[in-house]
């Protein structure tokens, strides 16, 4: 699928594709985040550093925040232990730009949700039904109906979840 990457346009390419390699997953995660203009929502069991700590992904999120004043980036993570240990450029970015980006620890009541997904604006999604299956995902760059349904689920989880104190920046 990598060779076809140029054909994918957020908000225009309307076809659900399967991703069968980890490299394609990383590539499309960066590409979709870079194409985002307003809102990026991520729900994950844990933020896999090989996906979400990639330079291209962190830079895409940083550019989204800088270029668009009303940007909203929300990240829900069930297991924040690894993030709290430090070293995540995404956490550092969230700490430096809290008005545009917020991370929360997913409420315990959603612990049975094994999915991991990213929603870009109101049109694109990447979905893994099992968060730890890095070689099987579905994506669509223009599926408003699916994004609307996943966004409603995300909002329900977001409202029940709270910021993780371990991820806050300590100013001394």
C-alpha angles and dihedrals in degrees: 000000000000093000090057094052095109090064094064115095122177110241093013113054103081108188131099112234132189119231114210103174133062091227091058090048091054092045096050092044089058094042095050093046090050091052093049117110109177119008138019121185124184128185117184142154086230131349103252104221092213088063107028100031094053112125091235092054097045090047092049090053092046091051091048090056094045098045100042119052097200097046118145121196118180124181125189117193126180097196110041097162095101092045092051091057089067137235098101111127089199092058090047090052091050090050092051096045106034095154091065103028133045133177124199135182107243112247116259091241088072095053091113092062104102096179128109119199144166124205121199117200110310097312119046133067142172114197132186112185090204113040093213096049099094096174100056122063140133125222140179127181093203116030107124093171094055092042091050091053094046090045091055090052090046092051091051091053092042093054092051094047131080137209113270109240089211090065096053120106114248112218115203 
